Structures are given as structure tokens and as C-alpha cells.
Amino acid sequence: MGAALVISLELLIPTLVQSGAEKQLALLATGLPRDEFDVRVTCLTAGGPYEERLRAANIPVTILGKRLQFDPLAWWRLRKHLQARQPDILHTWLFAANSYGRMAVPHRLSTRVIVSERCVDSWKSWQLKFDRWLVNRTDCLVGNSRAVVDFYRPLGYPESKLRVIPNGVETPSRPTQARDAFQQDLGLPPDAHVVMAVGRLAPQKRMADLIWSMQLLRQSDPRAYLIIVGDGPLRSSLEQYAREVEVTPHVRFLGHRPDAASLLHHADLVWLGSEFEGMSNSLMEAMACGRPIVATAIPPNQELIQHGVHGYLVNVGDSAGFAQFSLKLMHEPELASRLGDAARQKVETELSVSRMVERHAALYQEIMGQPVPR
């Protein structure tokens, strides 16, 4: 392949809603050099907020309109789309796209197929068997953490087909609202210590553990308030739980906020209580803001946070541990500042968007240099 040859790249994902994988795809698509890559994006089901960002960057977006979990019409549309486009590389993201994409590539095409797995998907059952069946239709599996790659390795991938490319993080913009006005709008006192948790209100995030942590923390220091940014199926039950444990005055539910990342600048401390992740975008954004962090000691978080250096790690469900380390950070502001600075420096040196884009570009070039299996 000549050095000047432009690689045609098709990125396939279920939707472009405002979530972690979708954000990474948008950052990648808009960051790849146009003189080296002809990038197009296809959504299986629907578009979303990131569609506008892509179109503004003159990146074509195709919506296939999948309606059913197993939708033969969507598969046929994708297959016809790939036949017409004939991309050099099809890079799929998340389970539905990973499945439909690998099944839809016609055998006569020389298209290489890369799949992106973004999480330690412990929820999968029959889906793992399906993933295993599709291994031979895969040129490379990319995980955003070592933990993700370790989870999928037993399906039968040779080491030569496995890669780790961490997420890239943008430093969130400063919020448009001043800190004192933000607190006033939420009914917080001027001396409030703001603890923030950002994420979808779903079982994986274990927000109830964090609500109980706030109950413990506020008994030791009543300045502490928990601000939960995000929405999801558990919101009403979490609000009810906060009432039941009598901590409602110290918890605020903000719901979905498009400016969620910028709000992290208003936090004195950030919590992440998840029982599984791939590589948490909200955790990385908190690091980019220089916020001290207390998070669960799951493997992906351990790749980001060294205990006592960039923040503190506790066992999943250890509400007392969250409260203990948070109280320490509240009462030792110099320590909190030092941990936050170390977290920000790690993001700047290892986890920038430019590094993420460079790693993908190098992978695409490598894949194009490999013979296509027949």
C-alpha cells in the first residue's frame, strides 16, 4: 500500500446518543487526518446528539432504522450499504453493531473488520456464545482497557488480534454558571462540600451505595452534599431510597445534563461506585478537571487510579470506605489538591484525545498491511 493511499473507514454503532462509546467514536471520527482517512459513520438504529457534531465536520452519517432486536431488513440494508461503499475497514462499536457488522460483510469483499468492546460485559449470556461464533470473522478486537481485553480473550482470540486503546478525554470546558450561583440554585449553603457522581442511573452504577455513603459522611461532617448528575430507570427508586434513609436534604438529583462534564469543575470530590466498567469517561473527565476521586477498585478503575496517588480505591459496595476517604480529603485540602493534580497530569500525558486518535490510526495502517483471510 502506497503511503499516500487514503483508507476508507466505515464506523458502525447502534446510535449516536450522548453516552461514552458514542462520544469516543465522534472524537475519533473528527480527529483522524482527512488526507489519510475517508471516514463515514453508520448507525444501526438512530442518530442522536453526536450526529450534528459529525455532520458539522462534513462526515457523512447513514441511519439504517433497525426496529427489532433481530431485524433482517436492517441486516439487508447494512449489507447493501457495505456492498456499495466497499470500505477498506469496517470498525464496529458495541454488541449490536459488532454482531450485525460481522454478519453483513460480504465474503467477496476485502474489507477488514475491527470490533470495539467498551466494557467488561458480565451481563452477557447467549451473547458471549454469539461473540465466540464470530471470532473468525474478526481481524482485530479493540478494548478500551486491559480488563476488557482480558474478558474477551477466552473466546478464542489469538494475541495478534487483541489491542488495548484507552479512551481519549477532552478537558471539560468551564461551566457558564459560577460556583456560588450553582450552589444557590441547588439550595446548598455557601460552605457546602460538593461531592459529585455522574452516570446513568442503572444497576451497574450502584448509586444506592453512594447515597448511603453520603448518609455516613454527613454524620461526620454536615457540610457534605451529594450531587447526582444523570438519569435512568432507577431514578424514582433511588429518590425513594434517599427518603427512606433520611438523607434527602443532603442529596440532589439533577437528571440528564448536556453540560454534565463541565459541572465536574464545581465538585470538591468525585465518586464512582460502579461494579463494572470498560473505562469510565466520567472518571477520566473528573481526572482532567483535577478533581480528587474515590472510586471502586474494579480492574478498569485500577488502570486509571493508583491508590493514594491519583485518588482512593475501595471495594464495590464499601459505603463506609467511600465516607472514610472522603472525610480525609475534606479535612486535608492540600492532599486533595495533590491527588487532583496528579490525576490531571496522568490524563494530559497518557489519555489525551490526540493519543487515542494516533493509536487508532496506527492500528488501521497495521491492519491494512495484513493479508485478508480467504
N, C-alpha and C positions, 0 to 999 in steps of 0.2 A: 504494500500500500504506500503510495507516494505521500510525502509529508504534507502536501498541500490539499490532499483529498478531504472533502467535507464529509463527516459522518452523519448520516440521517438517523435521528434518535426519536423514538416514539415512547413517551411516558404514559403509562396506563394506570389509573387509580379509580376507585369507585365513585368518589365525589370530590369536590373542592371546598367542603365545609371548613369552618375555622377550627382546625384541630392540628395535632402535632405532625403527622405524616404529610398532610396536605401542605402545611407550611414549609416543610423541608423540600417537598417537590417544587413548590413555587420558587423558593430560594435557589434551588439547583437550576431550574429551567431558565430563570432570568440571569443567572450568574455565569453560565457556560459561554465561552467566547463564540461569537457568531461566525467568525471566519474559520472555525474548526467544526462546529456542530450546527446542523439544521434540526431544531427542536420543535416537536409538536406534542400536544397533550390530548389524551382521550379519556373521557370519564364514562364509566360503565352506566351509571345511574343518573346522576345530575351534576350540575355545576355547583356554584357556591361563591362565597366572598373572594376566594383567591382567583376565580375566573377573570374578574375585572383586572386584577394585577397582571395576569398573564397576557390578556388581550392588549392592555396598555403598553406592554413590552413587545407587541407585534408577534406574539407566539400564538399560532392557531390552536383553538380548542374545539374538540368534537364531542358532542354529548350523544351517547347511544340509547339512552332511555330504558335501561333494564328495569323491569317491573316486578319480576318474580325472583325467588331465590335461585331456582333453576330455570333460566329463561332462554329457550332455544333460539328465539328471534334475536335476542341481544347477542348471543354467540355468533349467529349467522351474520349480523351486521358488523361485528368486530372482525370476523374472518374476511368479509368482503373489503372492509376498510384496510386491513393489512395487505390483502392482495393488491389493492390499488396503490397503496403507499409504498410497499416493499421496503420497510426501513432496514438499515443495517443492524440496528439494535432495538429490541423491544425491552424496556425496563418497566416491570410491573411492581405495584405497591399494594400491600395488604391482601388478605386471603382471597377475596372475591376476584380481584384483578389478577392475582398470581395464578389462580385456577383457570379463569376464562382465557387469560392471555396465553398460557402454555398450551391449552387445548385448541386454541383458534389458529395458531401459526401453521400455515400450510407446509407440508413436508418438503415441497419443491422449492420453497424459499430458503435463501441462505441467511435469514435473519437469526442473529444470536439473541438469546433470551436470558435476561438478568432478573431475578426476583429480589425484592426488598422485604425483609421481615423486620418489623419495628418493635416487637415486644416478646417477652417470654410468655408465650400464649398457653398458659396452663389450662385454660378453658377448653382447649381443643380436645375432641374425642375422635369421631369418624374423620374429622378434617385432617388429622395427622396421617391417617391411612391414605387419604387422597393426596396429601403432600408427598408421601413416600412414593406413590404411584407415578408422580410427575417428576421425580428426580432426574430421570433420563432425558427429560425434555428441557432441562435447565443447564445453561452454560456456566452460571455463577449465582450463588446466593450471597447477598449482602445483608449483614446485620449491623444495627447501629450501636451495638455493644458486644463485648466478648460473651456476655451471658446469653444474648440472643443466639449467637452462632453456636455456642455450646449446646443450647436447647435443640437446635435443628440438626446438628452433626449426626446423631444416631439414626436419622432417616436414611443414611447411606451416601451422603455427600463425601466425595474424596476431598482431602485438604486443598487440592489445587482449585476446587470450585468454591471455596469459602473465603470471604473477605469481611473485615470489620472496617466500617467507615462511620465514625461518630457523627452525630448531628452537628450542624453548624448553628451558632447562635448570634443574633444581632443584639447589640446593646440596646435595650428598650429606650425609646425616647422619653424625655422628661414629661411628666403629667402636666396638663394645661392648668390644673387646679392646684393651688398652694396647699401645703400640708395642713395648715391651721383651718383653712376652709373645708378641706376634705374631712377632717375630724369633726368640725362643727356640723356639717351636713349629716354625719352619722350619729350625732348626739354623744360624742366622746369628749371627755374632759381634756383641757389643754395639756396635762401631764400624762396622757394615756400612752401606754407602751403597746404599739400596734404589732400584733402577730398575724401574719397573713398566710392563707392556704389557697392556692389556685388550682383548680382542676374540675373535671366533670364529677357531678355528684352521683357516683355509681359505686357498687360494692368494692371494686378494685382499689379505690382511693381511701377507704376506711376512715371517712370523715368523722364517724361517731367516736372513734378513738381520740381524735383531736379535740372534739367537743368536751369529752371527759378530761382530757389533759388540761383544757382551759379551766374547768371546774377546780382541778387540783392547784393549778398555777395561781389563780386569782385569790385562793385562800391564803397563799403565802405573800402575794403582792397584788392588791386590788387595782393597781394601775393597768394590769394586763387585759387586753381585749383581743378577741379572735375575729378577724375579718375573712369570711369565706367568699371567694370570687369564683363563680361558675354555677352551672345549672345541670339538671339531670333528673333521672327517675326517682332518686331518693330524697329530693329536696323537702317534700312535705313531711316525710318520716323523720328526717334529721331535725327539722324545726320542732317537731313534736318531742323528739328526744331531748333537745335543749331545754324545753319547758319542763319535762319530767325530772331532769337532774338539776333544775333550778339554776341554770347558768345563762338564761336568755338575756339578762341585762349586759352580759359580757361577750355576746356573740352577735355578729351582724352577717346576714346573708345578702350579698349584693346581686346574685343572679349572674346571667351572662353579661359580660362587659367586653366590647371590642377593644377597649384600652386596658385590658387585664394586665398585660406585660408592663405597661408604664406605671400602673398603680404600685408595682413592687418597690418603686422608689420611696413610697410612703411607709413602707414596712420597717420596723426596727428589727424584725426577726421573721424568718420564713420557715414554715413547716411543710413536710411531705410525708404522709403516713401510709403510702401505697404498699400493698402486699406483693405486687408485681408490676414491673415497668419494662420498657425497652431501654430508652434513655430519655428521661423526663425533660421536655422542653421547658416547663415552668421552673424546674430546678436549675437548669442551665441559665435561664433568664434571670433568676434570682442571684446566681453567681455573677453574671455580667453586671448586675446593678451593685455588686459589692455588699450584698446583704448576708449577715450571719445566718446559718441554716442548721436546723435539726431535722434529720430525715431517717427513714427506716434503713436498716443495714442489709438491704437486699443487694444481690451482686451488681446490678447496673448502677445503683447509687454509690456503691463502693468504688466503682471505676471513676466516679466524679469527685467524691468527697473522701479525703483521708481524715480519719477521726482525729480531732484535735488540731488539725492543720487548716482545713477549709470549712470546718463545721463539726457537728457531732452526729454520730450514728447510734441508733437504738434498735432493739428488736421490734419486729412487727407486733403491734398491739400493746407495746410498753408505754402506756399513757403516763405513768409515773416518771419514766425516763425522759419523755418529752418535757414534762414540767420541771424536772430537776435541772436539766441542762439549760432550759430557757431561763430559769431563775438565775442561774450562774451568769448567763450572758447579759441579763438585765442589770445585774449588780456589778458587773465588771465591763464597763463600756470600752476600755482600752483593748481588752481581749476580744470583744465583739468586733471592734474595728479591725483588729489584726486578722481575724479569721475571714472577715468580709473582703479585705484587700487581697488576701491570698487566693480566695475563690475567684475574684475578678481577674487576677493575673493569670490563673490557670486557663480561664476561658480565652483570654486575649492571645495566649501563646499556643494553645493546643486545639481550641474548639471554635475558631472563627468560621464564618461563612465561607471565606475565601479558601481556607484549608479544606473544608468539606467539598467544595466545588472542584478544587485541584485533585483531590483523591478520586472523585468520580471520573473526571476527565482522563486521568491516568489509567483507571480501570477500563474505560471504554476503548482507549487506544490499545491496551493489552489484549482485550477480548477480540478486537478486530484483527490482531496479529495471529490469532489461533485458527487452525483449520476447523471447518464446520463438520461435525459428525454427520455421517450419512447412514 
